[in-house]
Amino acid sequence: MTMMTRPGRTRSADLIVVGAEVAVLAVAVAVGALLNHQGVRLHADAAPLYASWQPHLGLGTPAALLVAALFVWRGVRWGTDTPWPRLLAVGYLASLLWTLSLALVDGWSAGLTERLTVQAEYLHEVPRVTDVGIMLSGFADRILDFQPDSWSTHAAAHPPGALLFFVWLERIGLGGGTAAGLACVLLGATVSVSVPVTLRALGVEDAARAVWPFLVLLPGAVWVGASADGIFAAVVAAGLALLAMGGRPGAALGGLLLGFALYLSYGFVLVGLLALTVVLLRARDRLGVLLVAATAVAVVVAAFTLAGFWWLDGYHLVARRYYQGWAAERPYGYWVWANLAALLLSAGPVVGPALRRAVSAVSIRAPQPPLATTLRRRIASAGPTVWLPIAATAAVLAADLSGLSKAEVERIWLPFAVWLLVATTHLPHGHRRWWLAAQAATALAVNHLLWTVS
């Protein structure tokens, strides 16, 4: 689906986009450092990332370097030549090793076990949940801060499904920080399976194979292990894959997962853009799949509502809680554009040139009558590798402009970032190895120069 254009012109355009990315990132770092120096409350020592400057090596460094080297060397070839079932298995195992090794750069305890046990995190609340029914029915009453029984930051900032997941882990004997951290890694790595499966189900297996190594060497793996947002990305990606591949039974299962995603993060109402895009890109039975999936989502909403938690009440209370804390002090004028710099470090520098090439697939360079007919044909022929990244971009921009995503988006936007990488299929085959190297270098630099915080 790559457009036929002059190679020199497209390479120059890619370099211009990369230059713009570097400039945005450099300005975000410089302005962030200046604002921190002046005492402006960014609450991010290494803005635009929620991290602190602390160069270090660790237990996971050799493994991370090895995975990066192997996939830069052979990843594109493996994506092209490996039989499909083996490709998915290798991709999952490699993604798992990449994510785990990056986490272990900070050490087993600090990088994995302790990430979800600090006071602001979910595991701090698990011992306080003695009855799930009571927790759900009274959840909204504990969202606002400065009450004796207020939820801690992450539990309060999300619907109850996020906390419920970790309660379920504890109930089946997998309590504690190590089990929770490994769950984030194990589930987060499934994105390297779900996204290619979605693309193949939508009829673009070549694109799925082209995107595959970029999903394995996702820079955002720095935050997947160990962060609950890795689990969130996995749930969303699996739900979309089921919508794409499974007919009406798959639509029902996908709808249940996407319905549950609404109770993992309030921001996942924007996943509706991706879900609708997947349904419209299906070759057949679009209306039936849409109705079945919508019914399944409604079942999940009804279950939580009957249990005592009304989503809209939670959303309005969270918006108030958001401005009871750091968000009231974090300046919108900085974060509304610096968030995009953070996204570049999570999705990787390839995202700008890849999106440029994807958008060019539907652009009209010279008006040729009838223009409307030409445009409609371009739009209809663009396919999943254009519309899924565009839908993810729209979701990110909506979240950014809302003012409810000031900082920490390098992990919060992971469920959308992985779909931005679908645009990498538009990169020339001969360029992909170099872009993989840039992606890997981004992750390694972030993880070794900074101490990231989930």
C-alpha positions, 0 to 999 in steps of 0.5 A: 500500500506504499504510495508511488512517489519520488524516493528522494522527496519522501526521504527528505520529508521523513527527515523534516518530520524527524527534525521536527520531532527532535525539536519538539522533544528538545524544547520540551526538555529545555522548557521543562528544566527551566520551569522546574528551576523556576519552581513551577509545579510540573511534578515531573523532574525529567519533564516531559516524562514523569521520571528523574535523571539517574543514569544507571545500568542493571540486571536487565541491561545485557538481555535488553541489548541482546534482544535489540541487536537481534531484532535490528539485525533480523527482525524485518526478515523474520517478519517476512519469512516466518510461518504465521503461528510461529511468528506470533509465538516468537513475537510474544516471547521476544516482546516478553523478554524485551519488556522484562529485561527493560524492567530489570534494568532497575533491578528485580525489586525496584523495577518489578516487585515494588512498582505497584506497591507504593502508596499511590498504587492499586496494591495499597488498596487491595487489603482494604477490599474485604467484600467486592460487592461493598467495594463496588457499591461504595466506590464512588463515595471514596473517590474525592480526596481529603476524606478518611477513607479516600482511595489512593491516587491510582485507585481513585483516578480509575473506575473500579475495574482496575482495582478489581483486577488486582483484587482478583489476582490476590483472591486466586493466590497471586497477591503481592508486588511480584505477581502483579508486576509479572502479570503486567509484563505477561499480559502487556506483551500480548499486544505484539500478538493482538495487533498483527492478528487484527491486521491479518483478520482485516485482510492485510497480512503483509502489513501485519508482518511489517508492523510485527518487529516494531511492536516487539521493540516497542519503546513503551515497553519501558512502562509496560513492565511494570505498570497497570497500563500495560494490562489496559493496552492488552485488554483493548488490543485483544478486544479489537482483535476479537472484533476483527476476527471472530464474527458474531461470537468474536464480537460478543467476546470483544465487546465484553473485553471492551466493555470491561476496558471502560471500567479500567480507565475513563479515557477508554471511551475514546477506544470507541473510535478504534472499535468503530474503525475496526468494524467498518474495515471488516469485509462483511457483516458490519452491522451484525458485529456492531450490534452484537458488540454494542450489546456485550458492552451494554451487558458489562455496563449493566453488571457494574451499574447493578452492582452499585457503580454508575460510570458517569458518577465516577467520571464526574467525581474523578474530574473533581478529584483530578483538580484536587491534586497535582493537576491543579498545579501542572500548567496546561500551557506546557503539558498540552504540547509537551505530552506529545513529546512524551508520546514520541518517547513511548511510541518511538521516533518512527511514529512521525514519518510513518504517520506522514506516509500513511496520511499521504496515502489518502492525500490529493496532490492535484485536483483532478475532476471529479475531485470528490470521486477521486477522494472517495476512492482514495479513502475507500482504498486506504485500508486498516494501515491508514485508518487505524493510526488515524483513529488512534491519533484522533483519540490521543488529540482528544485526550490531550486537549481535554486537559485531563491528561497532563503528564504521565501520558507515556504510559497512559496512552500506551493503548493508543500508541501501539495502534499508531505503529500500524502506520510503519507498514508504509515505510520502505522495506529497506529503511525499516532496519534503521527505524528499528534501531532508532526505536530500540535506542530510544527505549534503551536511552530512556531506561538507562538515563532516567529512573521512570515512575509508573 
